[in-house]
Amino acid sequence: MVVAIGSEDEILRRYRARMYIDASGYIATLGLIDPSYLLYSGPREDERKLILSGIFYTEILAMGGGS
């Protein structure tokens, strides 16, 4: 879990932790992003309604949605 981002001096002054990770020279980004949304450019409101009504996502895929 990322708690804070800042200079090393600032982080060490403000926080105590069992473990520190030096990420100098790296980029931190979210890891829970569904890449299919980046590829699909159409609206998905109807799919959401179907999911909320109890239809499984595999059924939506079979109907041609979801991708």
C-alpha positions, 0 to 999 in steps of 0.5 A, a space after each residue: 500500500 502506498 501511504 505517501 509520495 514525496 522526497 526521502 527526507 520528508 517521508 522519513 521525517 513524517 512516517 515510520 514503517 517496517 519496510 521502505 521501498 526506494 522507487 527513485 527513477 520509477 513510476 507508480 501507477 494504479 494496478 487495478 485497471 481493466 484494459 478492455 475499457 481502453 480498447 472499447 470505444 462504445 457506450 456501456 450503459 446497457 451492459 451495466 443495466 444487464 449486470 444489475 438485472 442479474 445477467 452474467 458477463 459471459 452472457 453479455 459477451 455471447 450477445 456481442 457486448 463487453 469487447 
